């Protein structure tokens, strides 16, 4: 039995539907497709897999969070492709398609990538306060997941420049520098394989760190939103404690940091006014840079974590569909 999967990767987005392509055939024509077991697993570590879906004849079963979302495409004999609906952030990663008959088996890999945005994050406590587990929780609380090294590298190629090291999902610590300077790893070549280094900067890499003792920031990843982020300007400036109330009055909740980044990157939200976010920070999104709006590059500007009693001119709210 020979398994063939898609070269490269397939790309989707949160909430989307995607087909993970996989087909199989026999080198000898005498074999029957009856009695073949099809199994999909997700690679969570180099030697660890989570079950996703298994099919043996008419018996099909999806596992865990894939229940109700995963099914075989069933496009004729030899098709083992998996249809995955309502894609989540956690679905990002590599999947193995394994085909087994009575005598032999073969397998192939499919990589599922997501459209989205990488954003650096640290909580109110300050920079370099997060263990790896803390970083995973912090990203989840802000509507994200820890970014992968591939996602951070793609964000660097897209212009991300951040001079503070952060955890990635594989347990490494890195940071992207688009404009080389002495305080950010110097002016020499980047130490990340695959970056160009030199005057083009690169992704600085501290390698794999002790994930329970060492503390850094986090690089999070989020994808498109099913709902909408909007800026709400009350009749008078509000302290942080009132932000939840004013959003709730509009049928919304205070937006999370990841939701604001997704709205900026994917919905082109542009507003030159700082507002409260759910973590107590004050930020504003700029798509079209202009005078008095925080510099010459697009991005989400941050005013840090103001005193919660400080009154701001507004709040960014998120309304789910």
C-alpha positions in Angstrom: 0.0 0.0 0.0 1.3 3.5 -0.9 0.0 6.7 0.8 0.2 10.1 -0.9 -0.4 13.4 0.9 -0.2 17.0 -0.2 3.3 18.5 -0.6 3.9 21.6 1.4 0.9 22.7 3.5 -2.8 23.4 3.4 -4.0 26.7 4.7 -7.3 27.6 6.5 -8.5 30.0 9.1 -10.4 29.9 12.4 -14.0 28.9 11.7 -13.2 27.6 8.2 -13.6 24.1 6.6 -10.5 22.4 5.2 -9.7 19.1 3.5 -6.5 17.3 4.7 -5.7 15.4 1.4 -4.6 11.8 1.6 -5.0 9.1 -1.0 -3.7 5.5 -1.2 -3.3 2.8 -3.8 -1.8 -0.6 -4.1 1.3 -1.4 -6.2 -0.4 -4.8 -7.1 -3.9 -4.6 -8.6 -5.0 -7.8 -6.8 -5.7 -6.0 -3.5 -9.2 -5.0 -2.4 -10.0 -1.8 -0.5 -12.2 -3.7 1.9 -10.9 -4.2 5.4 -8.5 -1.2 5.2 -8.1 0.8 8.4 -7.7 4.6 8.0 -6.3 6.5 10.9 -5.6 10.2 11.4 -3.4 11.4 14.3 -2.0 14.8 15.2 1.7 15.2 16.0 2.0 16.9 19.4 5.6 16.1 20.1 8.3 14.4 17.9 7.3 11.0 19.3 3.8 11.7 20.6 0.5 11.6 18.7 -3.2 12.4 19.6 -5.9 10.4 17.9 -8.1 12.4 15.6 -10.2 9.9 13.5 -10.3 6.2 12.7 -12.3 4.4 10.0 -12.6 0.6 9.5 -15.1 -0.3 6.9 -18.5 1.3 7.8 -17.3 2.1 11.4 -16.1 5.7 11.8 -15.0 7.4 15.0 -13.7 10.9 15.8 -11.9 11.7 19.1 -11.8 14.5 21.6 -12.3 18.0 20.2 -12.7 16.6 16.7 -16.0 14.9 17.4 -18.7 16.4 15.3 -16.1 18.2 13.2 -14.1 15.5 11.4 -15.3 13.1 8.7 -13.9 11.3 5.7 -14.3 13.0 2.3 -15.2 9.7 0.7 -14.4 10.6 -2.9 -14.2 7.1 -4.3 -11.9 4.2 -3.6 -8.5 5.1 -2.3 -9.5 8.4 -0.8 -8.5 8.8 2.8 -8.8 12.6 2.9 -10.2 14.1 6.1 -12.7 17.0 6.1 -12.2 19.2 9.2 -15.0 21.8 9.9 -15.1 24.8 12.2 -11.3 25.0 12.4 -9.9 26.2 15.7 -6.6 27.7 16.7 -5.6 24.4 18.4 -6.0 22.6 15.1 -2.8 24.2 13.7 0.0 21.6 13.3 1.0 18.4 11.5 -1.2 15.4 10.9 -0.4 11.8 10.0 -2.6 9.8 7.6 -2.0 6.1 8.1 -3.4 3.3 6.0 -3.2 -0.3 7.2 -4.4 -3.5 5.6 -3.8 -7.1 6.9 -0.2 -7.3 5.8 1.3 -3.8 5.6 0.9 -0.1 6.2 2.1 3.2 5.0 1.7 6.8 6.2 2.1 10.4 5.1 2.1 13.8 6.7 -0.1 16.9 6.1 0.7 20.3 7.7 -2.3 22.5 8.5 -1.4 26.2 8.6 -3.7 29.1 9.6 -4.0 32.6 8.3 -3.6 35.0 11.2 -1.3 37.3 13.1 1.6 36.9 15.6 1.7 39.4 18.5 4.1 39.8 21.4 2.6 39.7 24.9 3.4 40.2 28.5 0.8 40.8 31.4 0.5 43.6 33.8 3.2 42.2 36.1 6.0 43.3 33.6 8.4 41.8 31.2 10.1 38.5 31.5 7.7 37.1 34.1 6.3 34.0 32.3 7.3 30.4 32.4 6.4 28.3 29.4 3.1 27.2 31.1 2.4 30.8 32.1 2.9 31.9 28.5 0.5 29.2 27.2 -2.2 30.4 29.7 -1.5 34.1 28.9 -2.0 33.6 25.2 -5.2 31.5 25.7 -6.6 34.3 27.9 -6.0 36.8 25.1 -7.7 34.7 22.4 -4.6 33.1 21.1 -2.1 30.2 21.3 1.6 30.2 21.5 3.1 30.9 18.1 5.3 28.4 16.3 8.8 29.1 15.2 7.5 29.0 11.6 4.8 31.6 12.4 7.3 33.9 14.1 9.6 33.6 11.1 6.8 34.5 8.7 5.8 37.5 10.9 9.5 38.7 10.8 9.4 38.4 7.0 6.3 40.5 7.2 8.1 43.2 9.2 7.6 42.3 12.9 10.3 43.9 15.0 10.4 43.2 18.7 13.4 43.5 21.0 12.1 41.3 23.8 12.6 37.5 23.9 9.5 35.3 24.1 8.4 31.7 24.4 7.3 29.7 21.4 5.2 26.6 21.4 8.1 24.2 21.0 9.8 25.6 24.2 12.3 27.7 22.4 12.9 31.4 23.1 13.3 33.8 20.2 12.6 37.3 19.0 12.4 39.0 15.6 14.5 42.0 14.6 13.7 43.7 11.3 15.9 46.8 12.0 19.2 45.6 13.5 20.6 47.6 16.4 23.0 47.1 19.2 20.6 46.5 22.1 18.7 43.8 20.1 21.4 41.3 19.4 23.8 43.6 17.6 24.3 44.4 14.0 25.7 41.0 12.9 24.0 38.0 11.5 21.0 36.4 13.1 21.5 33.1 14.8 18.4 31.5 13.3 18.9 29.1 10.4 16.9 30.3 7.4 17.1 34.0 8.1 19.3 36.2 6.0 21.0 38.0 8.8 23.2 41.1 8.3 21.5 44.3 7.4 18.1 42.5 7.1 18.1 41.5 10.7 16.6 38.1 11.6 15.1 36.0 14.3 17.4 35.8 17.3 17.3 32.5 18.9 18.1 31.6 22.6 17.4 27.9 21.9 15.4 25.6 24.1 15.2 26.9 27.7 14.3 25.4 31.1 10.5 25.8 30.8 9.7 25.8 34.5 12.4 28.0 35.8 13.4 30.6 33.2 11.0 33.5 32.5 10.4 35.5 29.3 7.5 37.1 27.4 5.3 35.3 24.9 4.7 35.4 21.2 1.1 34.5 20.6 -0.8 33.7 17.5 -4.5 34.3 16.6 -6.7 34.0 13.5 -9.7 35.7 12.1 -12.7 36.6 14.3 -16.2 35.3 13.9 -17.5 38.6 15.4 -16.4 42.2 15.3 -14.3 44.5 17.4 -15.4 48.2 17.6 -14.3 51.3 19.5 -16.9 52.6 22.0 -16.6 56.2 23.1 -18.9 56.8 26.1 -20.3 60.2 26.9 -17.4 60.7 29.4 -14.0 59.0 29.9 -14.2 55.8 31.9 -11.9 53.9 34.3 -11.2 50.3 33.7 -13.8 49.1 36.2 -16.6 50.6 34.0 -15.3 49.2 30.7 -17.2 45.9 31.1 -20.4 47.7 31.8 -20.3 50.0 28.8 -19.5 47.1 26.4 -22.2 44.9 28.0 -24.8 47.7 27.4 -24.1 47.2 23.7 -24.3 43.4 23.8 -20.6 43.0 23.8 -17.6 42.2 26.0 -14.3 44.1 26.5 -12.0 43.0 23.6 -9.0 40.8 24.3 -5.6 41.7 23.0 -5.6 38.9 20.4 -9.0 40.1 19.2 -7.7 43.6 18.7 -4.7 42.3 16.7 -6.9 40.1 14.6 -9.3 43.0 13.9 -6.3 45.2 12.9 -4.6 42.7 10.7 -7.6 40.9 9.1 -10.5 43.3 9.4 -8.3 46.5 8.9 -9.5 48.2 12.0 -7.9 51.7 12.2 -8.5 54.0 15.1 -6.1 56.7 16.5 -7.6 56.6 20.0 -6.4 54.4 22.9 -9.0 52.3 24.7 -9.2 49.8 27.4 -8.7 46.1 26.7 -9.7 43.1 28.8 -6.3 42.6 30.4 -6.2 46.2 31.6 -3.9 47.5 28.9 -4.6 50.5 26.7 -4.0 50.1 22.9 -5.1 51.3 19.5 -4.8 49.8 16.0 -3.2 51.8 13.1 -3.5 50.5 9.5 -2.6 53.8 7.8 0.2 55.5 9.7 -0.1 59.2 10.1 1.2 62.1 12.1 0.4 62.0 15.9 -0.7 58.3 15.7 2.4 56.6 17.0 5.0 56.4 14.2 5.5 55.6 10.6 4.7 51.9 10.6 1.3 50.2 10.9 0.6 48.1 14.0 -1.2 48.0 17.3 0.2 50.7 19.5 0.4 50.1 23.3 0.3 52.5 26.2 1.1 49.7 28.6 -1.0 49.1 31.6 -2.3 52.5 33.0 -3.6 52.8 36.5 -7.0 51.2 36.6 -8.5 54.4 38.0 -7.3 56.4 35.1 -10.1 57.6 32.8 -9.7 56.8 29.1 -11.7 58.2 26.3 -13.0 54.8 25.3 -12.9 51.0 25.2 -12.5 48.4 22.5 -15.5 46.0 22.6 -16.0 42.6 20.9 -19.4 41.5 19.8 -19.8 37.8 19.0 -22.0 36.8 16.1 
